[in-house]
Amino acid sequence: MRKIYYVLALFLLASCGSEKTDIQTMLILTAEEMNKMCPMTVDQDTRLDNVVVLSNKTIQYNYTWVNFELEDLDLSIIESEFFPIILNDVKTNPGLKLFRENKVNITYYYSDMNGKFVTLFKATPEKYLY
């Protein structure tokens, strides 16, 4: 996952060359560049399918857990153990510094191997800045 953020950081830095570039434009450019590399294998269980920009300074990463079906997943464990790992990464990853500085909402959407929705984690400034 760190590889994705370092690539993201490069695109963010490149797109921020002009002070006139607003955050929504930066997010759109970032998503476009990331999508050129998608689908992208993150690890043996996870694939980044695409990145979309939503309203209100929100960027969403759409992932698939390629080896799991919804019925086999324990959502309480995902929420209690996996979500804190994601949040810690948002708080500390240098590749997300510009997102933090601009108070971008970062959402992580997960589907199972059959395309069924599994879960959504929202990293908002209220969560990652405090």
C-alpha positions, 0 to 999 in steps of 0.5 A: 500500500505504501507504493501507492502513496508514494506514487500519489505523492509524486502526482500531488506535488506535480499538480500543486505547481501552481498556487491557482490549482485548487484542491478539487482539481488536484484530486481530479488530476491525482485520480486520473493518474492513479487510474492509469495504473489500475487495476493494481495489485496491492498485496496477495489479497487486495487489488486497487480497482480505481480512484474516484473524486467525490464532492466535498474534497473527497477522494475514494479508493475502490479496492477488491479483496480478491480471495474473500467472499462477504460471507467469509469476512468478520466485519467486526474484526475488520472495524476493530483491527483493520480500520485503525491500521488504515487510520494510522497510515493516513496520519503518518504516511508522508505521501498523504501529507498534502491531503492532511494539510488540505483536510481532504476526506479519504474513503476506502471502499472494499468489495469482495471477490464477487463485487459485493460491497463489504465495507467503507472506511472514511478517514476525515480530518476529524479522525486523522488530525487529532 
